[in-house]
Amino acid sequence: MKVIVIGLGQVGQELTKELVQKKHDVTVIDIRKEIVDSFTNKYEVMGVVGSGASKEIQQKARCEDADIVISVTDTDEINLMSCVTAKYLGAKYTIAKVKNLEYKNDDEFLKEKFKIDLVINSEHSTADEITRLVSYPSNVKVEHFIENKIKMAEITIKDDSPLVGLSISELEANYKNKINIGCIIRNNKAIIPTNEAKLDKKDIIYVLANTVNLHKFLKRNKLINKTVKSVLVVGSGNIGEKLVDNLLKMGIKVKIIEFDLKKCQELSEKYVDAEVVYGEELNSDLLLEEGIKDFDCCVSLTKNDESNLVITMFAWSCNTRKIITKISSIAYTSMLHNVDIDTTVSPYSIILSSVIRYVRSIKNLMNNSITGLYRFANNEVDAIEFVVDGEFSYCNRKIGVMKLKPNILLAFIVRGKEVLIPDNDKEFMKGDRVIVIAKASAGISQLNDIIDK
């Protein structure tokens, strides 16, 4: 597909690299000539210097021929205007990144009146992600897909976990093959496990199951903790405000530490049910005075990654039960895992995942093959949903006779309301929805691609 990326900030650069890797025809637009020159010299992309909102600049980039135009500059209005201009010129699909929470209420208006196909509100999505992490009663990150029929838990294996030393086949047999280990991250590398693979300390595993079986797994392995009833939020901004809105609606006690006096006064007036404290973000005495040890959860949301890391380390030293850290730079995301700290949330990763999923969905609309895609494990692994049709080589044949390519896992078969774990005696039937786990780099675009011929 022909894709145009407007804005070569952190998101735009990583997005461009991913699109080039996937063999898309990519053109980049940015006002900084040195950045454009750097990318055109390093990667097989075309480059245009100028404002992505300009009709003239878009015509130089041949937006009229584009399948997708993606605008991810740091300015909401430029992103929205770029998409409007691109649609006017004839681009098939447009994606705009925005930060202002007020635009969230305008999603349908922007889509209907200005024909912007996808508006990604990074602040809103990040706040909702943190809310999910807070509300789930465990130190586990849980996602759901396939219309909530299947859930996936990201779990870090502690040193004293009963999971240490178990092979995948032993583990799955213990749960009567009602769960699947879709991926292991070990030493920052994603592994699609074989049955013989054994779990080790500090592994991050992705457990897939329906709601009931996932709960049983978490409870049996003592991963279910008390429900979070109180949250200390350090820093606010758009993400913090949306998060506080969410938490108060859930009946959770909230205290906010804010270091901008004017902002502090605004928050006090807006959130009468929350306690707002003015003070320095990196003042350990203040954090202790405000009871960091007494809160179930600490969320650090300052504008500075280094400050968030320091606050997180201090909360960790205070034995705060649940710690959630906003990290804007991808370079820091692996650091906290190495010191056994719970969860990082990256607006950058949320945007990147959302855009890549949408690009994949557009590509798959063109070949009508993939019906759903979820990217996880630091964006290295895909859970892909296919529908079995007459073109699949093993339709109406048993799974046992099929040889899969390396690093491919058949996770689930969804047949009507029934969720099945694939085994050698089960058959693929026309209309089944099949969930496949594969490395993102594998380029799986149709169900026949998983077969080792």
SULNORTA-V541806 format. One line per field, one symbol per residue. ss: DSSP state (A for helix, B for strand, O for the rest). psi: psi as a letter, one per 30 degrees, with the letter a starting at -180 (. if undefined). burial: I if it has 16 or more other ideal C-beta (glycine too) atoms within 10 Angstrom, else O. A space follows every 50 residues. Layout:
ss = ???
psi = ???
burial = ???
This chain:
ss = OBBBBBOOOAAAAAAAAAAAAOOOBBBBBBOOAAAAAAAAAAOOOBBBBO OOOOAAAAAAOOAAAOOBBBBOOOOAAAAAAAAAAAAAAOOOBBBBBBOO AAAAAAAAAAAAAAOOOBBBBAAAAAAAAAAAAAAOOBOOBBBBBOOOOB BBBBBBOOOOOOOOOOBAAAAAAAOOOOOBBBBBBBOOBBBOOOOOOBOO OOOBBBBBBOAAAAAAAAAAOOOBOOOOOBBBBBOOAAAAAAAAAAAAAO OOBBBBBBOOAAAAAAAAAAOOOOBBBBOOOOOAAAAAAOOAAAOOBBBB OOOOAAAAAAAAAAAAAOOOOBBBBBOOOAAAOOAAAAOOOOBBBOAAAA AAAAAAAAAAAAAAAAAOOBBBBBBBOOOOBBBBBBBOOOOOOOBOOBAA AOOBOOOBBBBBBBBOOBBBOOOOOOBBOOOOBBBBBBBAAAOOOOAAAA BOO
psi = ljkkkjjhaeeeeeeeeeeeeggljkkkklfjeeeeeeefeelillkkka kffkeeeeeefhffgkekkjjhlfjeeeeeeeeeeeeefgkekkkkklek fffefgeeeeeeeggkekjjjeeeeeeeeeeeeefkhlhkkkllahhgfk lkkjkkjlegkffkfkleeeeeefghhglkjfkkjkhgkkkjklffkkkl kgkkljkklleeeeeeeeeeghfkllkkfkkjjjlcaeeeeeeeeeeeff gkkkkkjkgjeeeeeeeeeeifflkkkklkegjeeeeeegheffkfkkjk glfkeeeeeeeeeeeefghkekkkkkkfkfffefeeefghkdkkkjeeee eeeeeeeeeeeeefeefhdkfkkkkaihgfkkjkklkkaffkfgkglkef fkklllhkkjelkjjbfkjkkklffllkkkfkkkjkklkeffhjflefff kj.
burial = IIIIIIIIIIIIIIIIOIIIOIOIIIIIIIIOOOIIOOIOOOIOIIIIII IIIIOOIIOOIIIOOIIIIIIIIOIIOIIIIIIIIIIOIOIIIIIIIIIO IOIOOIIOOIOOOIOIIIIIIIIIIIIIIIIOIIOIIIIIIIIOIIOOII IIIIIIIIOOIOIOOIOIOOIIOOIOOIIIIIIIIIOOOIIIIOOOIIIO OIIIIIIIIIOOIIIOIIOOIOIIOOOIOOIIIIIIIIIIIIIIIIIIOO OIIIIIIIIOOOIIOOIIOOIOOIOIIIIOIIOOOIIOOIOIOOIIIIII IIOOIOIIIIIIIIIIOIOIOIIIIIIIOIOIIOIIIOOOIIIIIIIIII IIIIIIIIIIOIIIOOOOIIOIIIIIIIIIIIIIIIIIOOOIOIIOOOIO OIOOOOIIIIIIIIIOOOIOIIOOOIIIOOOIIIIIIIIIOIOIIIIOII OOO
